[in-house]
């Protein structure tokens, strides 16, 4: 058995499963990349803004 035949058999055997796994890997990469770009708010809230008292007349 020569290398060309073995390489072709390696590529063509279970090609549907290989194509599905490649598609899933791309989708997972895309979802992780989209989450990385998104700016999520921090888990803590910012400190409250002090309110000035109302002026008396």
ChimeraX commands (.cxc) that place a marker at each C-alpha (Angstrom):
marker #1 position 0.00,0.00,0.00 radius 0.5
marker #1 position 1.57,3.29,-1.03 radius 0.5
marker #1 position 1.41,6.64,0.80 radius 0.5
marker #1 position -0.86,8.31,-1.76 radius 0.5
marker #1 position -3.51,5.66,-1.36 radius 0.5
marker #1 position -3.24,5.72,2.44 radius 0.5
marker #1 position -3.53,9.52,2.51 radius 0.5
marker #1 position -6.59,9.43,0.24 radius 0.5
marker #1 position -8.18,6.78,2.44 radius 0.5
marker #1 position -7.42,8.86,5.55 radius 0.5
marker #1 position -9.21,11.85,4.03 radius 0.5
marker #1 position -12.18,10.04,2.51 radius 0.5
marker #1 position -12.98,7.60,5.34 radius 0.5
marker #1 position -15.75,8.95,7.60 radius 0.5
marker #1 position -15.87,12.21,5.65 radius 0.5
marker #1 position -19.35,13.12,6.94 radius 0.5
marker #1 position -18.23,12.92,10.56 radius 0.5
marker #1 position -15.10,14.90,9.78 radius 0.5
marker #1 position -17.14,17.60,8.04 radius 0.5
marker #1 position -19.59,17.81,10.94 radius 0.5
marker #1 position -16.77,18.07,13.49 radius 0.5
marker #1 position -15.12,20.79,11.43 radius 0.5
marker #1 position -18.40,22.70,11.27 radius 0.5
marker #1 position -18.93,22.37,15.02 radius 0.5
marker #1 position -15.39,23.52,15.75 radius 0.5
marker #1 position -15.93,26.59,13.57 radius 0.5
marker #1 position -19.25,27.40,15.27 radius 0.5
marker #1 position -17.74,27.08,18.75 radius 0.5
marker #1 position -14.81,29.28,17.72 radius 0.5
marker #1 position -17.23,31.85,16.28 radius 0.5
marker #1 position -19.35,31.91,19.46 radius 0.5
marker #1 position -16.28,32.32,21.68 radius 0.5
marker #1 position -14.93,35.07,19.42 radius 0.5
marker #1 position -18.29,36.88,19.51 radius 0.5
marker #1 position -18.32,36.76,23.33 radius 0.5
marker #1 position -14.77,38.11,23.46 radius 0.5
marker #1 position -15.68,41.15,21.35 radius 0.5
marker #1 position -18.83,41.88,23.34 radius 0.5
marker #1 position -18.39,44.31,26.22 radius 0.5
marker #1 position -20.16,42.78,29.19 radius 0.5
marker #1 position -20.92,44.91,32.23 radius 0.5
marker #1 position -18.88,44.15,35.35 radius 0.5
marker #1 position -20.42,42.10,38.17 radius 0.5
marker #1 position -20.27,44.98,40.63 radius 0.5
marker #1 position -22.27,48.20,40.38 radius 0.5
marker #1 position -20.56,51.59,40.18 radius 0.5
marker #1 position -20.55,53.74,43.32 radius 0.5
marker #1 position -23.64,55.93,43.75 radius 0.5
marker #1 position -23.44,59.49,42.52 radius 0.5
marker #1 position -23.77,61.99,45.41 radius 0.5
marker #1 position -26.85,64.17,45.13 radius 0.5
marker #1 position -26.54,67.84,46.04 radius 0.5
marker #1 position -29.15,69.08,48.55 radius 0.5
marker #1 position -31.91,71.26,47.20 radius 0.5
marker #1 position -31.31,75.04,47.44 radius 0.5
marker #1 position -33.54,76.98,49.81 radius 0.5
marker #1 position -35.21,80.20,48.83 radius 0.5
marker link #1:1,2 radius 0.2
marker link #1:2,3 radius 0.2
marker link #1:3,4 radius 0.2
marker link #1:4,5 radius 0.2
marker link #1:5,6 radius 0.2
marker link #1:6,7 radius 0.2
marker link #1:7,8 radius 0.2
marker link #1:8,9 radius 0.2
marker link #1:9,10 radius 0.2
marker link #1:10,11 radius 0.2
marker link #1:11,12 radius 0.2
marker link #1:12,13 radius 0.2
marker link #1:13,14 radius 0.2
marker link #1:14,15 radius 0.2
marker link #1:15,16 radius 0.2
marker link #1:16,17 radius 0.2
marker link #1:17,18 radius 0.2
marker link #1:18,19 radius 0.2
marker link #1:19,20 radius 0.2
marker link #1:20,21 radius 0.2
marker link #1:21,22 radius 0.2
marker link #1:22,23 radius 0.2
marker link #1:23,24 radius 0.2
marker link #1:24,25 radius 0.2
marker link #1:25,26 radius 0.2
marker link #1:26,27 radius 0.2
marker link #1:27,28 radius 0.2
marker link #1:28,29 radius 0.2
marker link #1:29,30 radius 0.2
marker link #1:30,31 radius 0.2
marker link #1:31,32 radius 0.2
marker link #1:32,33 radius 0.2
marker link #1:33,34 radius 0.2
marker link #1:34,35 radius 0.2
marker link #1:35,36 radius 0.2
marker link #1:36,37 radius 0.2
marker link #1:37,38 radius 0.2
marker link #1:38,39 radius 0.2
marker link #1:39,40 radius 0.2
marker link #1:40,41 radius 0.2
marker link #1:41,42 radius 0.2
marker link #1:42,43 radius 0.2
marker link #1:43,44 radius 0.2
marker link #1:44,45 radius 0.2
marker link #1:45,46 radius 0.2
marker link #1:46,47 radius 0.2
marker link #1:47,48 radius 0.2
marker link #1:48,49 radius 0.2
marker link #1:49,50 radius 0.2
marker link #1:50,51 radius 0.2
marker link #1:51,52 radius 0.2
marker link #1:52,53 radius 0.2
marker link #1:53,54 radius 0.2
marker link #1:54,55 radius 0.2
marker link #1:55,56 radius 0.2
marker link #1:56,57 radius 0.2
view
